[in-house]
Amino acid sequence: MKQTYVAPAIECDGCANSIKRSLGKLAGVSEVKVDVAEKRVEVEYDPQKVEEQAIFARLAQAGYPAQKA
């Protein structure tokens, strides 16, 4: 499943790398793409292995609270 989120706190490539590292540690997340200019995070994940709420929580924990796009 693919889902896109908007995270207004994204400002640079360092932010993007931090998000990729953080979400990449979640079991069930297979791909993370970050668009710095659009402040969007696209996550491909297996909903059988990770709940969407865990993705929101991990983004917030990393300093990038998000909402669905």
N, C-alpha and C positions, 0 to 999 in steps of 0.2 A: 504494500500500500504506500502511496506517495501522498504527503501532505505538505502544504506550504504555510509558513508562519511569518508574521511580521514582528521584528524585534527592533524598535526604534533606537536602542542603545548601540547598535552596530555602527562603528565609525571608521574602521580601518581593516587592513589585512590581518593585523594582529588579533583583532576581534574575531575575524572569520576563522583563523587557525585555532583560537581558543574554543570556539563553538564546535568545530570539527573534532577536536580532541575529546572534548567533554561528551558529546553525543555519541561519538564512536565507541566509547567504553560501555554503552548500554547494550546488553544482549538483545539481539533482534533487530538492531539498526544496521542496515547494510550499506547505506550511502547517505552522505550529508553534503549538500551544496549550499554555499553562502554567496549571496549577491550583495556586496557592500553598498553599492550605489542605491539599490532599491530597498535595502535593509530587510531582505527576505532570506529565510532559511528553508530549504527544501529537504525533507527527510524521507528516505525510503526505509520502511520498517515492516516487520512481521507482527501484526496485531495479536498473533497467538503467543508471541514471546515478550512483547513489551506493550504496556498500555500507553495511550497518548498522554495521560496525566503524568507519567514518568518523564516524558519528553519535555512537557511544560515545566516540571519541577527542576529538571537538569538545566534547562535554559536559564531559569530564574536563579538557580544556585550559582551558575557561572557569571551572573550579572547581566543577563540579557532576557528580562521578562518578555514574553511574547504572547501573541494572540493569533488565531487562525486568519489567514489572508482571505 
